[in-house]
Amino acid sequence: MKIILLLSLLLSLNCQAQKINLVTGDFPPFVGSHLENGGMAAEIIHQVFTNMGHQPQITFRPWKRGFSATMNGQFLGTFPYSKNSEREKTLYFSDVMYELHEYFFTKQAFNFTYQTDNDLTGLRVCKPIGYNLFGLKKLVEKNVIKLARPKSMGHCFKMLESDRVDLVMTNKIAGWKFIEDLFENRNKFKMLENSFVKIGHYFIIPKTNAEGEQIIKSFNEILSRLASSGKIKTIQDKHIK
């Protein structure tokens, strides 16, 4: 009798767990359909929503298509995104899941040191479509740099390897991961010492969602709890060796 009651309770809880559709793209080691548990950010997201009592279903799409589909209401939200003032007009942002520094990557043979933005004058910088430009946008507007925007970060590094751009901007972890996946010899490349900007990665929901603000509030509560328990760090350590 007790077993029957327990099974009934479990079935009831499973029925109550709401399936939610989320979308992301390819940005190893943070997200990727080929990565363990979908990558570090995907595993964090899955843990948070599961602890909220939901059944998260994560779909992988090209960044631009995934973002558009989210804004059209096909998905509850997307991740991992960084903040800027333009995005904050139309999106609810969670608390930061983790923080990173953005650096410039270049070829080992390129004799260049980055200290100030003036050092970038005349250089060709690559940052894919859909990625946050941070201060690069102002440098383009001031004609300090030329900006290449292919469809993926992998394309940026291929353009760097073939001398079609001088610099690629991304974080240290992702940068070296792309280099190691794409090229046999990582020693052909280097990361410049000084970072360009410090950023965070977030989960986002369109402000057109009437329940978006409350969902983000609940998300933040669980995220904080998981961080305090050490669960977030455990996930990070597993994906970042």
C-alpha positions as CSV (number, residue, x, y, z in Angstrom):
1,M,0.0,0.0,0.0
2,K,2.8,2.4,0.9
3,I,4.6,1.6,-2.4
4,I,1.4,2.4,-4.3
5,L,1.0,5.7,-2.5
6,L,4.7,6.6,-3.2
7,L,4.3,5.8,-6.9
8,S,1.1,7.9,-7.0
9,L,3.0,10.8,-5.4
10,L,5.9,10.6,-7.8
11,L,3.6,10.4,-10.8
12,S,1.7,13.5,-9.5
13,L,4.9,15.4,-9.1
14,N,6.0,14.5,-12.6
15,C,2.7,15.7,-14.0
16,Q,3.1,19.0,-12.2
17,A,6.6,19.7,-13.5
18,Q,6.1,22.1,-16.4
19,K,8.1,21.6,-19.5
20,I,9.8,24.8,-20.7
21,N,11.5,25.3,-24.0
22,L,14.9,27.1,-24.0
23,V,17.3,27.8,-26.8
24,T,21.0,28.4,-27.1
25,G,23.9,28.2,-29.7
26,D,27.4,26.9,-30.1
27,F,30.0,28.5,-27.9
28,P,32.3,25.9,-26.2
29,P,32.9,25.2,-23.4
30,F,29.8,27.2,-22.3
31,V,27.3,25.7,-24.7
32,G,27.3,23.2,-27.5
33,S,25.2,20.2,-28.7
34,H,28.4,18.1,-28.8
35,L,29.5,18.9,-25.2
36,E,28.8,17.0,-22.1
37,N,25.4,18.0,-20.7
38,G,25.3,20.7,-23.4
39,G,28.2,22.6,-21.9
40,M,28.8,24.5,-18.7
41,A,26.1,27.1,-19.0
42,A,23.5,24.6,-20.2
43,E,24.2,22.4,-17.2
44,I,23.8,25.4,-14.8
45,I,20.5,26.4,-16.6
46,H,19.3,22.8,-16.4
47,Q,20.1,22.6,-12.6
48,V,18.4,25.9,-11.9
49,F,15.1,25.1,-13.7
50,T,15.0,21.5,-12.4
51,N,15.3,22.9,-8.9
52,M,12.5,25.3,-9.8
53,G,10.3,22.3,-10.5
54,H,10.4,22.5,-14.3
55,Q,11.5,20.2,-17.1
56,P,13.9,22.2,-19.2
57,Q,14.1,21.3,-22.9
58,I,17.2,22.9,-24.5
59,T,17.4,23.4,-28.3
60,F,20.5,24.3,-30.2
61,R,20.2,26.8,-33.0
62,P,22.5,29.4,-34.7
63,W,22.6,32.4,-32.4
64,K,20.7,34.8,-34.6
65,R,17.9,32.4,-35.3
66,G,17.6,31.3,-31.6
67,F,17.5,34.9,-30.4
68,S,14.8,35.8,-33.0
69,A,12.7,32.8,-32.1
70,T,13.0,33.7,-28.4
71,M,11.8,37.3,-29.1
72,N,8.9,35.8,-31.1
73,G,7.8,33.7,-28.2
74,Q,8.8,30.3,-29.5
75,F,11.1,29.8,-26.5
76,L,10.8,31.0,-22.9
77,G,14.4,32.3,-22.9
78,T,18.0,32.0,-24.1
79,F,21.5,32.0,-22.8
80,P,24.4,32.7,-22.2
81,Y,24.2,36.4,-23.1
82,S,26.1,39.4,-21.9
83,K,24.5,42.7,-21.0
84,N,24.4,46.0,-22.8
85,S,22.1,49.0,-22.6
86,E,20.3,48.2,-25.9
87,R,19.5,44.6,-24.8
88,E,18.3,45.7,-21.4
89,K,15.5,47.8,-23.1
90,T,13.7,44.6,-24.3
91,L,15.1,41.8,-22.1
92,Y,15.0,40.7,-18.4
93,F,18.4,39.6,-17.3
94,S,19.1,37.0,-14.5
95,D,21.8,37.5,-12.0
96,V,25.2,36.7,-13.4
97,M,25.9,33.0,-13.8
98,Y,29.7,33.5,-14.0
99,E,32.2,36.3,-15.0
100,L,34.8,36.5,-17.7
101,H,37.4,38.8,-19.3
102,E,37.4,39.4,-23.0
103,Y,40.8,39.4,-24.6
104,F,42.3,39.9,-28.1
105,F,43.7,36.8,-29.8
106,T,46.2,37.2,-32.7
107,K,48.9,35.2,-34.5
108,Q,52.2,34.6,-32.7
109,A,54.1,36.4,-35.6
110,F,52.1,39.6,-35.2
111,N,54.2,42.0,-33.2
112,F,51.6,43.9,-31.3
113,T,50.9,45.1,-27.7
114,Y,47.6,46.3,-26.5
115,Q,47.6,49.0,-23.8
116,T,44.9,51.6,-24.9
117,D,42.2,51.7,-27.6
118,N,44.5,54.0,-29.6
119,D,46.8,51.0,-30.1
120,L,44.0,49.4,-32.2
121,T,44.0,52.1,-34.8
122,G,43.8,50.7,-38.3
123,L,43.5,47.1,-37.2
124,R,40.9,44.5,-38.4
125,V,39.0,43.0,-35.5
126,C,36.6,40.0,-35.7
127,K,33.5,39.4,-33.6
128,P,30.6,37.2,-35.0
129,I,27.1,38.3,-35.7
130,G,24.9,38.1,-32.6
131,Y,27.8,38.6,-30.2
132,N,27.9,41.6,-27.9
133,L,30.4,44.2,-29.3
134,F,31.0,46.0,-26.0
135,G,33.3,48.9,-26.7
136,L,34.1,47.8,-30.3
137,K,31.0,49.5,-31.7
138,K,32.3,52.9,-30.6
139,L,35.7,52.2,-32.1
140,V,34.1,51.4,-35.4
141,E,32.0,54.6,-35.3
142,K,35.2,56.6,-34.7
143,N,36.9,54.8,-37.6
144,V,39.6,53.4,-35.2
145,I,39.1,49.8,-36.3
146,K,37.5,47.8,-39.1
147,L,35.1,45.1,-37.9
148,A,34.4,41.8,-39.5
149,R,31.2,40.0,-38.4
150,P,31.0,36.4,-39.8
151,K,28.4,33.9,-38.7
152,S,30.5,32.1,-36.0
153,M,33.5,32.4,-33.8
154,G,35.0,29.5,-35.6
155,H,34.9,31.6,-38.8
156,C,36.7,34.5,-36.9
157,F,39.6,32.2,-36.0
158,K,39.8,30.9,-39.6
159,M,39.9,34.5,-40.9
160,L,42.7,35.2,-38.4
161,E,44.7,32.1,-39.5
162,S,44.4,33.2,-43.1
163,D,45.4,36.9,-42.3
164,R,42.0,38.3,-43.3
165,V,41.7,39.9,-39.8
166,D,44.4,41.0,-37.3
167,L,42.5,40.3,-34.0
168,V,39.7,38.1,-32.6
169,M,38.0,39.2,-29.4
170,T,36.6,36.6,-27.0
171,N,37.2,35.2,-23.5
172,K,40.3,33.2,-22.7
173,I,38.5,29.9,-22.2
174,A,36.5,29.9,-25.4
175,G,39.4,31.4,-27.4
176,W,41.8,28.6,-26.7
177,K,39.1,26.0,-27.0
178,F,38.3,27.2,-30.6
179,I,42.0,27.3,-31.5
180,E,42.6,23.7,-30.2
181,D,39.5,22.4,-32.0
182,L,40.3,24.1,-35.3
183,F,44.1,24.0,-35.7
184,E,46.8,21.4,-35.1
185,N,49.3,23.9,-33.7
186,R,48.0,26.3,-31.0
187,N,51.5,27.8,-30.8
188,K,50.7,29.8,-34.0
189,F,48.4,32.0,-31.9
190,K,48.7,34.1,-28.7
191,M,46.4,35.9,-26.4
192,L,47.3,39.5,-25.6
193,E,48.1,40.2,-22.0
194,N,45.6,43.0,-21.2
195,S,41.9,42.3,-21.3
196,F,39.5,44.6,-23.3
197,V,36.5,44.3,-21.0
198,K,35.1,42.3,-18.0
199,I,31.8,40.6,-18.7
200,G,29.2,38.3,-17.2
201,H,27.0,35.6,-18.8
202,Y,23.2,35.7,-18.1
203,F,19.9,33.9,-18.8
204,I,17.5,36.3,-20.6
205,I,13.7,36.4,-21.1
206,P,11.9,38.9,-23.4
207,K,10.0,41.7,-21.6
208,T,7.0,40.8,-23.7
209,N,6.5,37.8,-21.4
210,A,4.1,38.8,-18.7
211,E,5.6,36.3,-16.3
212,G,9.2,37.0,-17.3
213,E,10.0,39.2,-14.3
214,Q,8.7,36.7,-11.8
215,I,10.5,33.8,-13.5
216,I,13.8,35.7,-13.4
217,K,13.2,36.4,-9.7
218,S,12.7,32.7,-9.0
219,F,15.6,31.8,-11.2
220,N,17.9,34.1,-9.2
221,E,16.8,32.6,-5.9
222,I,17.7,29.1,-7.0
223,L,20.9,30.3,-8.7
224,S,22.0,31.9,-5.5
225,R,21.2,28.8,-3.5
226,L,23.2,26.6,-5.9
227,A,26.1,28.9,-5.8
228,S,26.1,29.0,-2.0
229,S,26.0,25.2,-1.8
230,G,29.1,24.9,-4.2
231,K,27.1,23.3,-6.9
232,I,27.8,26.0,-9.5
233,K,31.6,25.8,-8.9
234,T,31.4,22.0,-9.2
235,I,29.8,22.4,-12.6
236,Q,32.4,25.0,-13.7
237,D,35.3,22.8,-12.5
238,K,34.0,19.9,-14.5
239,H,33.8,21.8,-17.8
240,I,36.9,24.0,-17.4
241,K,40.0,22.0,-16.8
